[in-house]
Amino acid sequence: MSEIKYKIIKKIGILSTSASGWQKELNLISWNDREPKYDLRDWSADHENMGKGVTLSKEELSALKELLNSIEL
């Protein structure tokens, strides 16, 4: 299995922190030297390990924002 390359371009924010210290973060990340996308996933404190996540284009993130703004919490 080939190694996945990533570079965190911009740390946008932390949504939560688990008891183990992992943080659910929204970041702008370039995967395998491609154009950066918005990424939501769990990260270890040193950002060496990651959990499964969701990667969104700017258009998808904008659509998600509209959906979230339309619901009542």
mmCIF file of the N, C-alpha and C atoms, coordinates in Angstrom:
data_MODEL
# 
_entry.id   MODEL 
# 
loop_
_atom_site.group_PDB 
_atom_site.id 
_atom_site.type_symbol 
_atom_site.label_atom_id 
_atom_site.label_alt_id 
_atom_site.label_comp_id 
_atom_site.label_asym_id 
_atom_site.label_entity_id 
_atom_site.label_seq_id 
_atom_site.pdbx_PDB_ins_code 
_atom_site.Cartn_x 
_atom_site.Cartn_y 
_atom_site.Cartn_z 
_atom_site.occupancy 
_atom_site.B_iso_or_equiv 
_atom_site.pdbx_formal_charge 
_atom_site.auth_seq_id 
_atom_site.auth_comp_id 
_atom_site.auth_asym_id 
_atom_site.auth_atom_id 
_atom_site.pdbx_PDB_model_num 
ATOM 1   N N  . MET A 1 1  ? 0.843   -1.173 0.000  1.00 0.00 ? 1  MET A N  1 
ATOM 2   C CA . MET A 1 1  ? 0.000   0.000  0.000  1.00 0.00 ? 1  MET A CA 1 
ATOM 3   C C  . MET A 1 1  ? 0.888   1.237  0.000  1.00 0.00 ? 1  MET A C  1 
ATOM 4   N N  . SER A 1 2  ? 0.605   2.168  -0.905 1.00 0.00 ? 2  SER A N  1 
ATOM 5   C CA . SER A 1 2  ? 1.438   3.360  -1.000 1.00 0.00 ? 2  SER A CA 1 
ATOM 6   C C  . SER A 1 2  ? 1.116   4.341  0.121  1.00 0.00 ? 2  SER A C  1 
ATOM 7   N N  . GLU A 1 3  ? 2.114   5.118  0.458  1.00 0.00 ? 3  GLU A N  1 
ATOM 8   C CA . GLU A 1 3  ? 1.965   6.102  1.535  1.00 0.00 ? 3  GLU A CA 1 
ATOM 9   C C  . GLU A 1 3  ? 1.161   7.300  1.041  1.00 0.00 ? 3  GLU A C  1 
ATOM 10  N N  . ILE A 1 4  ? 0.277   7.787  1.873  1.00 0.00 ? 4  ILE A N  1 
ATOM 11  C CA . ILE A 1 4  ? -0.524  8.962  1.554  1.00 0.00 ? 4  ILE A CA 1 
ATOM 12  C C  . ILE A 1 4  ? 0.223   10.198 2.044  1.00 0.00 ? 4  ILE A C  1 
ATOM 13  N N  . LYS A 1 5  ? 0.427   11.148 1.125  1.00 0.00 ? 5  LYS A N  1 
ATOM 14  C CA . LYS A 1 5  ? 1.086   12.394 1.486  1.00 0.00 ? 5  LYS A CA 1 
ATOM 15  C C  . LYS A 1 5  ? 0.024   13.448 1.765  1.00 0.00 ? 5  LYS A C  1 
ATOM 16  N N  . TYR A 1 6  ? 0.258   14.244 2.793  1.00 0.00 ? 6  TYR A N  1 
ATOM 17  C CA . TYR A 1 6  ? -0.669  15.323 3.094  1.00 0.00 ? 6  TYR A CA 1 
ATOM 18  C C  . TYR A 1 6  ? 0.088   16.503 3.684  1.00 0.00 ? 6  TYR A C  1 
ATOM 19  N N  . LYS A 1 7  ? -0.479  17.674 3.448  1.00 0.00 ? 7  LYS A N  1 
ATOM 20  C CA . LYS A 1 7  ? 0.079   18.892 4.028  1.00 0.00 ? 7  LYS A CA 1 
ATOM 21  C C  . LYS A 1 7  ? -1.095  19.730 4.515  1.00 0.00 ? 7  LYS A C  1 
ATOM 22  N N  . ILE A 1 8  ? -1.112  20.040 5.806  1.00 0.00 ? 8  ILE A N  1 
ATOM 23  C CA . ILE A 1 8  ? -2.157  20.893 6.351  1.00 0.00 ? 8  ILE A CA 1 
ATOM 24  C C  . ILE A 1 8  ? -1.814  22.332 5.972  1.00 0.00 ? 8  ILE A C  1 
ATOM 25  N N  . ILE A 1 9  ? -2.631  22.906 5.105  1.00 0.00 ? 9  ILE A N  1 
ATOM 26  C CA . ILE A 1 9  ? -2.413  24.257 4.610  1.00 0.00 ? 9  ILE A CA 1 
ATOM 27  C C  . ILE A 1 9  ? -2.896  25.287 5.630  1.00 0.00 ? 9  ILE A C  1 
ATOM 28  N N  . LYS A 1 10 ? -4.076  25.008 6.217  1.00 0.00 ? 10 LYS A N  1 
ATOM 29  C CA . LYS A 1 10 ? -4.651  25.943 7.182  1.00 0.00 ? 10 LYS A CA 1 
ATOM 30  C C  . LYS A 1 10 ? -5.468  25.170 8.210  1.00 0.00 ? 10 LYS A C  1 
ATOM 31  N N  . LYS A 1 11 ? -5.180  25.403 9.488  1.00 0.00 ? 11 LYS A N  1 
ATOM 32  C CA . LYS A 1 11 ? -5.974  24.824 10.574 1.00 0.00 ? 11 LYS A CA 1 
ATOM 33  C C  . LYS A 1 11 ? -7.139  25.778 10.825 1.00 0.00 ? 11 LYS A C  1 
ATOM 34  N N  . ILE A 1 12 ? -8.353  25.301 10.585 1.00 0.00 ? 12 ILE A N  1 
ATOM 35  C CA . ILE A 1 12 ? -9.529  26.164 10.702 1.00 0.00 ? 12 ILE A CA 1 
ATOM 36  C C  . ILE A 1 12 ? -10.117 26.120 12.099 1.00 0.00 ? 12 ILE A C  1 
ATOM 37  N N  . GLY A 1 13 ? -10.243 24.915 12.673 1.00 0.00 ? 13 GLY A N  1 
ATOM 38  C CA . GLY A 1 13 ? -10.788 24.857 14.016 1.00 0.00 ? 13 GLY A CA 1 
ATOM 39  C C  . GLY A 1 13 ? -10.944 23.449 14.545 1.00 0.00 ? 13 GLY A C  1 
ATOM 40  N N  . ILE A 1 14 ? -11.129 23.366 15.861 1.00 0.00 ? 14 ILE A N  1 
ATOM 41  C CA . ILE A 1 14 ? -11.315 22.099 16.568 1.00 0.00 ? 14 ILE A CA 1 
ATOM 42  C C  . ILE A 1 14 ? -12.761 22.014 17.007 1.00 0.00 ? 14 ILE A C  1 
ATOM 43  N N  . LEU A 1 15 ? -13.427 20.897 16.678 1.00 0.00 ? 15 LEU A N  1 
ATOM 44  C CA . LEU A 1 15 ? -14.818 20.697 17.068 1.00 0.00 ? 15 LEU A CA 1 
ATOM 45  C C  . LEU A 1 15 ? -14.935 20.024 18.427 1.00 0.00 ? 15 LEU A C  1 
ATOM 46  N N  . SER A 1 16 ? -14.032 19.089 18.705 1.00 0.00 ? 16 SER A N  1 
ATOM 47  C CA . SER A 1 16 ? -14.079 18.381 19.988 1.00 0.00 ? 16 SER A CA 1 
ATOM 48  C C  . SER A 1 16 ? -12.745 17.696 20.245 1.00 0.00 ? 16 SER A C  1 
ATOM 49  N N  . THR A 1 17 ? -12.556 17.300 21.512 1.00 0.00 ? 17 THR A N  1 
ATOM 50  C CA . THR A 1 17 ? -11.367 16.553 21.927 1.00 0.00 ? 17 THR A CA 1 
ATOM 51  C C  . THR A 1 17 ? -11.831 15.344 22.720 1.00 0.00 ? 17 THR A C  1 
ATOM 52  N N  . SER A 1 18 ? -11.326 14.163 22.354 1.00 0.00 ? 18 SER A N  1 
ATOM 53  C CA . SER A 1 18 ? -11.708 12.931 23.047 1.00 0.00 ? 18 SER A CA 1 
ATOM 54  C C  . SER A 1 18 ? -10.866 12.745 24.304 1.00 0.00 ? 18 SER A C  1 
ATOM 55  N N  . ALA A 1 19 ? -11.254 11.783 25.132 1.00 0.00 ? 19 ALA A N  1 
ATOM 56  C CA . ALA A 1 19 ? -10.518 11.487 26.361 1.00 0.00 ? 19 ALA A CA 1 
ATOM 57  C C  . ALA A 1 19 ? -9.079  11.059 26.058 1.00 0.00 ? 19 ALA A C  1 
ATOM 58  N N  . SER A 1 20 ? -8.863  10.475 24.879 1.00 0.00 ? 20 SER A N  1 
ATOM 59  C CA . SER A 1 20 ? -7.519  10.023 24.499 1.00 0.00 ? 20 SER A CA 1 
ATOM 60  C C  . SER A 1 20 ? -6.649  11.162 23.963 1.00 0.00 ? 20 SER A C  1 
ATOM 61  N N  . GLY A 1 21 ? -7.242  12.338 23.783 1.00 0.00 ? 21 GLY A N  1 
ATOM 62  C CA . GLY A 1 21 ? -6.474  13.483 23.299 1.00 0.00 ? 21 GLY A CA 1 
ATOM 63  C C  . GLY A 1 21 ? -6.610  13.745 21.811 1.00 0.00 ? 21 GLY A C  1 
ATOM 64  N N  . TRP A 1 22 ? -7.262  12.827 21.100 1.00 0.00 ? 22 TRP A N  1 
ATOM 65  C CA . TRP A 1 22 ? -7.482  13.054 19.673 1.00 0.00 ? 22 TRP A CA 1 
ATOM 66  C C  . TRP A 1 22 ? -8.496  14.168 19.506 1.00 0.00 ? 22 TRP A C  1 
ATOM 67  N N  . GLN A 1 23 ? -8.309  14.978 18.430 1.00 0.00 ? 23 GLN A N  1 
ATOM 68  C CA . GLN A 1 23 ? -9.193  16.108 18.193 1.00 0.00 ? 23 GLN A CA 1 
ATOM 69  C C  . GLN A 1 23 ? -9.885  15.989 16.834 1.00 0.00 ? 23 GLN A C  1 
ATOM 70  N N  . LYS A 1 24 ? -11.180 16.280 16.824 1.00 0.00 ? 24 LYS A N  1 
ATOM 71  C CA . LYS A 1 24 ? -11.922 16.356 15.568 1.00 0.00 ? 24 LYS A CA 1 
ATOM 72  C C  . LYS A 1 24 ? -11.718 17.761 15.044 1.00 0.00 ? 24 LYS A C  1 
ATOM 73  N N  . GLU A 1 25 ? -11.094 17.870 13.855 1.00 0.00 ? 25 GLU A N  1 
ATOM 74  C CA . GLU A 1 25 ? -10.680 19.168 13.326 1.00 0.00 ? 25 GLU A CA 1 
ATOM 75  C C  . GLU A 1 25 ? -11.206 19.406 11.922 1.00 0.00 ? 25 GLU A C  1 
ATOM 76  N N  . LEU A 1 26 ? -11.442 20.682 11.617 1.00 0.00 ? 26 LEU A N  1 
ATOM 77  C CA . LEU A 1 26 ? -11.701 21.113 10.249 1.00 0.00 ? 26 LEU A CA 1 
ATOM 78  C C  . LEU A 1 26 ? -10.445 21.824 9.776  1.00 0.00 ? 26 LEU A C  1 
ATOM 79  N N  . ASN A 1 27 ? -9.855  21.311 8.702  1.00 0.00 ? 27 ASN A N  1 
ATOM 80  C CA . ASN A 1 27 ? -8.620  21.863 8.156  1.00 0.00 ? 27 ASN A CA 1 
ATOM 81  C C  . ASN A 1 27 ? -8.717  21.965 6.639  1.00 0.00 ? 27 ASN A C  1 
ATOM 82  N N  . LEU A 1 28 ? -7.854  22.771 6.057  1.00 0.00 ? 28 LEU A N  1 
ATOM 83  C CA . LEU A 1 28 ? -7.672  22.824 4.612  1.00 0.00 ? 28 LEU A CA 1 
ATOM 84  C C  . LEU A 1 28 ? -6.404  22.024 4.331  1.00 0.00 ? 28 LEU A C  1 
ATOM 85  N N  . ILE A 1 29 ? -6.547  20.920 3.578  1.00 0.00 ? 29 ILE A N  1 
ATOM 86  C CA . ILE A 1 29 ? -5.431  19.979 3.403  1.00 0.00 ? 29 ILE A CA 1 
ATOM 87  C C  . ILE A 1 29 ? -5.201  19.680 1.926  1.00 0.00 ? 29 ILE A C  1 
ATOM 88  N N  . SER A 1 30 ? -3.934  19.604 1.553  1.00 0.00 ? 30 SER A N  1 
ATOM 89  C CA . SER A 1 30 ? -3.544  19.129 0.232  1.00 0.00 ? 30 SER A CA 1 
ATOM 90  C C  . SER A 1 30 ? -3.164  17.654 0.373  1.00 0.00 ? 30 SER A C  1 
ATOM 91  N N  . TRP A 1 31 ? -3.895  16.789 -0.328 1.00 0.00 ? 31 TRP A N  1 
ATOM 92  C CA . TRP A 1 31 ? -3.630  15.347 -0.313 1.00 0.00 ? 31 TRP A CA 1 
ATOM 93  C C  . TRP A 1 31 ? -2.854  14.980 -1.566 1.00 0.00 ? 31 TRP A C  1 
ATOM 94  N N  . ASN A 1 32 ? -1.708  14.310 -1.399 1.00 0.00 ? 32 ASN A N  1 
ATOM 95  C CA . ASN A 1 32 ? -0.887  13.842 -2.520 1.00 0.00 ? 32 ASN A CA 1 
ATOM 96  C C  . ASN A 1 32 ? -0.583  14.960 -3.520 1.00 0.00 ? 32 ASN A C  1 
ATOM 97  N N  . ASP A 1 33 ? -0.228  16.129 -3.002 1.00 0.00 ? 33 ASP A N  1 
ATOM 98  C CA . ASP A 1 33 ? 0.171   17.298 -3.800 1.00 0.00 ? 33 ASP A CA 1 
ATOM 99  C C  . ASP A 1 33 ? -0.940  17.821 -4.706 1.00 0.00 ? 33 ASP A C  1 
ATOM 100 N N  . ARG A 1 34 ? -2.192  17.503 -4.401 1.00 0.00 ? 34 ARG A N  1 
ATOM 101 C CA . ARG A 1 34 ? -3.317  18.015 -5.180 1.00 0.00 ? 34 ARG A CA 1 
ATOM 102 C C  . ARG A 1 34 ? -3.813  19.324 -4.571 1.00 0.00 ? 34 ARG A C  1 
ATOM 103 N N  . GLU A 1 35 ? -4.779  19.930 -5.267 1.00 0.00 ? 35 GLU A N  1 
ATOM 104 C CA . GLU A 1 35 ? -5.367  21.175 -4.773 1.00 0.00 ? 35 GLU A CA 1 
ATOM 105 C C  . GLU A 1 35 ? -5.985  20.940 -3.394 1.00 0.00 ? 35 GLU A C  1 
ATOM 106 N N  . PRO A 1 36 ? -5.781  21.879 -2.473 1.00 0.00 ? 36 PRO A N  1 
ATOM 107 C CA . PRO A 1 36 ? -6.310  21.704 -1.113 1.00 0.00 ? 36 PRO A CA 1 
ATOM 108 C C  . PRO A 1 36 ? -7.835  21.609 -1.083 1.00 0.00 ? 36 PRO A C  1 
ATOM 109 N N  . LYS A 1 37 ? -8.327  20.787 -0.147 1.00 0.00 ? 37 LYS A N  1 
ATOM 110 C CA . LYS A 1 37 ? -9.758  20.642 0.095  1.00 0.00 ? 37 LYS A CA 1 
ATOM 111 C C  . LYS A 1 37 ? -10.008 20.736 1.590  1.00 0.00 ? 37 LYS A C  1 
ATOM 112 N N  . TYR A 1 38 ? -11.250 21.023 1.933  1.00 0.00 ? 38 TYR A N  1 
ATOM 113 C CA . TYR A 1 38 ? -11.638 21.091 3.338  1.00 0.00 ? 38 TYR A CA 1 
ATOM 114 C C  . TYR A 1 38 ? -11.801 19.677 3.857  1.00 0.00 ? 38 TYR A C  1 
ATOM 115 N N  . ASP A 1 39 ? -11.311 19.433 5.059  1.00 0.00 ? 39 ASP A N  1 
ATOM 116 C CA . ASP A 1 39 ? -11.236 18.084 5.588  1.00 0.00 ? 39 ASP A CA 1 
ATOM 117 C C  . ASP A 1 39 ? -11.672 18.067 7.048  1.00 0.00 ? 39 ASP A C  1 
ATOM 118 N N  . LEU A 1 40 ? -12.578 17.150 7.371  1.00 0.00 ? 40 LEU A N  1 
ATOM 119 C CA . LEU A 1 40 ? -13.076 16.990 8.733  1.00 0.00 ? 40 LEU A CA 1 
ATOM 120 C C  . LEU A 1 40 ? -12.760 15.574 9.189  1.00 0.00 ? 40 LEU A C  1 
ATOM 121 N N  . ARG A 1 41 ? -11.899 15.446 10.219 1.00 0.00 ? 41 ARG A N  1 
ATOM 122 C CA . ARG A 1 41 ? -11.513 14.126 10.725 1.00 0.00 ? 41 ARG A CA 1 
ATOM 123 C C  . ARG A 1 41 ? -10.854 14.247 12.087 1.00 0.00 ? 41 ARG A C  1 
ATOM 124 N N  . ASP A 1 42 ? -10.666 13.094 12.739 1.00 0.00 ? 42 ASP A N  1 
ATOM 125 C CA . ASP A 1 42 ? -9.954  13.026 14.013 1.00 0.00 ? 42 ASP A CA 1 
ATOM 126 C C  . ASP A 1 42 ? -8.455  12.940 13.751 1.00 0.00 ? 42 ASP A C  1 
ATOM 127 N N  . TRP A 1 43 ? -7.700  13.654 14.589 1.00 0.00 ? 43 TRP A N  1 
ATOM 128 C CA . TRP A 1 43 ? -6.238  13.659 14.497 1.00 0.00 ? 43 TRP A CA 1 
ATOM 129 C C  . TRP A 1 43 ? -5.626  13.404 15.868 1.00 0.00 ? 43 TRP A C  1 
ATOM 130 N N  . SER A 1 44 ? -4.499  12.703 15.869 1.00 0.00 ? 44 SER A N  1 
ATOM 131 C CA . SER A 1 44 ? -3.728  12.574 17.104 1.00 0.00 ? 44 SER A CA 1 
ATOM 132 C C  . SER A 1 44 ? -3.089  13.935 17.396 1.00 0.00 ? 44 SER A C  1 
ATOM 133 N N  . ALA A 1 45 ? -2.623  14.109 18.610 1.00 0.00 ? 45 ALA A N  1 
ATOM 134 C CA . ALA A 1 45 ? -2.055  15.397 19.029 1.00 0.00 ? 45 ALA A CA 1 
ATOM 135 C C  . ALA A 1 45 ? -0.896  15.848 18.143 1.00 0.00 ? 45 ALA A C  1 
ATOM 136 N N  . ASP A 1 46 ? -0.086  14.905 17.658 1.00 0.00 ? 46 ASP A N  1 
ATOM 137 C CA . ASP A 1 46 ? 1.076   15.247 16.833 1.00 0.00 ? 46 ASP A CA 1 
ATOM 138 C C  . ASP A 1 46 ? 0.774   15.279 15.333 1.00 0.00 ? 46 ASP A C  1 
ATOM 139 N N  . HIS A 1 47 ? -0.476  15.026 14.957 1.00 0.00 ? 47 HIS A N  1 
ATOM 140 C CA . HIS A 1 47 ? -0.918  14.976 13.561 1.00 0.00 ? 47 HIS A CA 1 
ATOM 141 C C  . HIS A 1 47 ? -0.187  13.917 12.736 1.00 0.00 ? 47 HIS A C  1 
ATOM 142 N N  . GLU A 1 48 ? 0.363   12.909 13.411 1.00 0.00 ? 48 GLU A N  1 
ATOM 143 C CA . GLU A 1 48 ? 1.011   11.805 12.709 1.00 0.00 ? 48 GLU A CA 1 
ATOM 144 C C  . GLU A 1 48 ? 0.001   10.711 12.359 1.00 0.00 ? 48 GLU A C  1 
ATOM 145 N N  . ASN A 1 49 ? -1.082  10.617 13.129 1.00 0.00 ? 49 ASN A N  1 
ATOM 146 C CA . ASN A 1 49 ? -2.109  9.602  12.901 1.00 0.00 ? 49 ASN A CA 1 
ATOM 147 C C  . ASN A 1 49 ? -3.453  10.286 12.721 1.00 0.00 ? 49 ASN A C  1 
ATOM 148 N N  . MET A 1 50 ? -4.293  9.664  11.895 1.00 0.00 ? 50 MET A N  1 
ATOM 149 C CA . MET A 1 50 ? -5.601  10.243 11.610 1.00 0.00 ? 50 MET A CA 1 
ATOM 150 C C  . MET A 1 50 ? -6.657  9.162  11.551 1.00 0.00 ? 50 MET A C  1 
ATOM 151 N N  . GLY A 1 51 ? -7.888  9.565  11.810 1.00 0.00 ? 51 GLY A N  1 
ATOM 152 C CA . GLY A 1 51 ? -9.025  8.675  11.663 1.00 0.00 ? 51 GLY A CA 1 
ATOM 153 C C  . GLY A 1 51 ? -9.669  8.884  10.301 1.00 0.00 ? 51 GLY A C  1 
ATOM 154 N N  . LYS A 1 52 ? -10.727 8.131  10.054 1.00 0.00 ? 52 LYS A N  1 
ATOM 155 C CA . LYS A 1 52 ? -11.477 8.318  8.812  1.00 0.00 ? 52 LYS A CA 1 
ATOM 156 C C  . LYS A 1 52 ? -12.144 9.679  8.855  1.00 0.00 ? 52 LYS A C  1 
ATOM 157 N N  . GLY A 1 53 ? -12.320 10.266 7.686  1.00 0.00 ? 53 GLY A N  1 
ATOM 158 C CA . GLY A 1 53 ? -12.905 11.592 7.650  1.00 0.00 ? 53 GLY A CA 1 
ATOM 159 C C  . GLY A 1 53 ? -13.670 11.855 6.377  1.00 0.00 ? 53 GLY A C  1 
ATOM 160 N N  . VAL A 1 54 ? -14.022 13.111 6.217  1.00 0.00 ? 54 VAL A N  1 
ATOM 161 C CA . VAL A 1 54 ? -14.762 13.578 5.049  1.00 0.00 ? 54 VAL A CA 1 
ATOM 162 C C  . VAL A 1 54 ? -13.978 14.730 4.432  1.00 0.00 ? 54 VAL A C  1 
ATOM 163 N N  . THR A 1 55 ? -13.787 14.668 3.122  1.00 0.00 ? 55 THR A N  1 
ATOM 164 C CA . THR A 1 55 ? -13.087 15.725 2.396  1.00 0.00 ? 55 THR A CA 1 
ATOM 165 C C  . THR A 1 55 ? -14.075 16.395 1.458  1.00 0.00 ? 55 THR A C  1 
ATOM 166 N N  . LEU A 1 56 ? -14.122 17.728 1.496  1.00 0.00 ? 56 LEU A N  1 
ATOM 167 C CA . LEU A 1 56 ? -15.107 18.486 0.737  1.00 0.00 ? 56 LEU A CA 1 
ATOM 168 C C  . LEU A 1 56 ? -14.447 19.591 -0.094 1.00 0.00 ? 56 LEU A C  1 
ATOM 169 N N  . SER A 1 57 ? -14.983 19.796 -1.295 1.00 0.00 ? 57 SER A N  1 
ATOM 170 C CA . SER A 1 57 ? -14.549 20.940 -2.099 1.00 0.00 ? 57 SER A CA 1 
ATOM 171 C C  . SER A 1 57 ? -15.160 22.201 -1.493 1.00 0.00 ? 57 SER A C  1 
ATOM 172 N N  . LYS A 1 58 ? -14.742 23.352 -1.973 1.00 0.00 ? 58 LYS A N  1 
ATOM 173 C CA . LYS A 1 58 ? -15.291 24.618 -1.493 1.00 0.00 ? 58 LYS A CA 1 
ATOM 174 C C  . LYS A 1 58 ? -16.802 24.662 -1.751 1.00 0.00 ? 58 LYS A C  1 
ATOM 175 N N  . GLU A 1 59 ? -17.226 24.177 -2.914 1.00 0.00 ? 59 GLU A N  1 
ATOM 176 C CA . GLU A 1 59 ? -18.646 24.175 -3.264 1.00 0.00 ? 59 GLU A CA 1 
ATOM 177 C C  . GLU A 1 59 ? -19.445 23.241 -2.344 1.00 0.00 ? 59 GLU A C  1 
ATOM 178 N N  . GLU A 1 60 ? -18.893 22.081 -2.036 1.00 0.00 ? 60 GLU A N  1 
ATOM 179 C CA . GLU A 1 60 ? -19.571 21.140 -1.137 1.00 0.00 ? 60 GLU A CA 1 
ATOM 180 C C  . GLU A 1 60 ? -19.656 21.699 0.281  1.00 0.00 ? 60 GLU A C  1 
ATOM 181 N N  . LEU A 1 61 ? -18.592 22.348 0.734  1.00 0.00 ? 61 LEU A N  1 
ATOM 182 C CA . LEU A 1 61 ? -18.609 22.956 2.066  1.00 0.00 ? 61 LEU A CA 1 
ATOM 183 C C  . LEU A 1 61 ? -19.640 24.080 2.133  1.00 0.00 ? 61 LEU A C  1 
ATOM 184 N N  . SER A 1 62 ? -19.758 24.848 1.069  1.00 0.00 ? 62 SER A N  1 
ATOM 185 C CA . SER A 1 62 ? -20.747 25.924 1.006  1.00 0.00 ? 62 SER A CA 1 
ATOM 186 C C  . SER A 1 62 ? -22.170 25.351 1.057  1.00 0.00 ? 62 SER A C  1 
ATOM 187 N N  . ALA A 1 63 ? -22.407 24.253 0.333  1.00 0.00 ? 63 ALA A N  1 
ATOM 188 C CA . ALA A 1 63 ? -23.719 23.607 0.354  1.00 0.00 ? 63 ALA A CA 1 
ATOM 189 C C  . ALA A 1 63 ? -24.021 23.050 1.742  1.00 0.00 ? 63 ALA A C  1 
ATOM 190 N N  . LEU A 1 64 ? -23.018 22.470 2.407  1.00 0.00 ? 64 LEU A N  1 
ATOM 191 C CA . LEU A 1 64 ? -23.197 21.963 3.768  1.00 0.00 ? 64 LEU A CA 1 
ATOM 192 C C  . LEU A 1 64 ? -23.529 23.105 4.724  1.00 0.00 ? 64 LEU A C  1 
ATOM 193 N N  . LYS A 1 65 ? -22.848 24.225 4.575  1.00 0.00 ? 65 LYS A N  1 
ATOM 194 C CA . LYS A 1 65 ? -23.111 25.384 5.430  1.00 0.00 ? 65 LYS A CA 1 
ATOM 195 C C  . LYS A 1 65 ? -24.564 25.840 5.276  1.00 0.00 ? 65 LYS A C  1 
ATOM 196 N N  . GLU A 1 66 ? -25.046 25.889 4.040  1.00 0.00 ? 66 GLU A N  1 
ATOM 197 C CA . GLU A 1 66 ? -26.439 26.287 3.800  1.00 0.00 ? 66 GLU A CA 1 
ATOM 198 C C  . GLU A 1 66 ? -27.396 25.290 4.446  1.00 0.00 ? 66 GLU A C  1 
ATOM 199 N N  . LEU A 1 67 ? -27.122 24.005 4.316  1.00 0.00 ? 67 LEU A N  1 
ATOM 200 C CA . LEU A 1 67 ? -27.969 22.984 4.933  1.00 0.00 ? 67 LEU A CA 1 
ATOM 201 C C  . LEU A 1 67 ? -27.999 23.132 6.449  1.00 0.00 ? 67 LEU A C  1 
ATOM 202 N N  . LEU A 1 68 ? -26.831 23.326 7.045  1.00 0.00 ? 68 LEU A N  1 
ATOM 203 C CA . LEU A 1 68 ? -26.758 23.471 8.501  1.00 0.00 ? 68 LEU A CA 1 
ATOM 204 C C  . LEU A 1 68 ? -27.476 24.721 8.977  1.00 0.00 ? 68 LEU A C  1 
ATOM 205 N N  . ASN A 1 69 ? -27.367 25.807 8.204  1.00 0.00 ? 69 ASN A N  1 
ATOM 206 C CA . ASN A 1 69 ? -28.049 27.041 8.575  1.00 0.00 ? 69 ASN A CA 1 
ATOM 207 C C  . ASN A 1 69 ? -29.568 26.912 8.476  1.00 0.00 ? 69 ASN A C  1 
ATOM 208 N N  . SER A 1 70 ? -30.045 25.953 7.691  1.00 0.00 ? 70 SER A N  1 
ATOM 209 C CA . SER A 1 70 ? -31.484 25.803 7.493  1.00 0.00 ? 70 SER A CA 1 
ATOM 210 C C  . SER A 1 70 ? -32.158 24.919 8.536  1.00 0.00 ? 70 SER A C  1 
ATOM 211 N N  . ILE A 1 71 ? -31.380 24.239 9.380  1.00 0.00 ? 71 ILE A N  1 
ATOM 212 C CA . ILE A 1 71 ? -31.988 23.368 10.384 1.00 0.00 ? 71 ILE A CA 1 
ATOM 213 C C  . ILE A 1 71 ? -31.982 24.035 11.742 1.00 0.00 ? 71 ILE A C  1 
ATOM 214 N N  . GLU A 1 72 ? -32.955 23.651 12.545 1.00 0.00 ? 72 GLU A N  1 
ATOM 215 C CA . GLU A 1 72 ? -33.031 24.174 13.903 1.00 0.00 ? 72 GLU A CA 1 
ATOM 216 C C  . GLU A 1 72 ? -32.447 23.141 14.861 1.00 0.00 ? 72 GLU A C  1 
ATOM 217 N N  . LEU A 1 73 ? -31.510 23.576 15.686 1.00 0.00 ? 73 LEU A N  1 
ATOM 218 C CA . LEU A 1 73 ? -30.876 22.667 16.638 1.00 0.00 ? 73 LEU A CA 1 
ATOM 219 C C  . LEU A 1 73 ? -31.459 22.848 18.027 1.00 0.00 ? 73 LEU A C  1 
# 
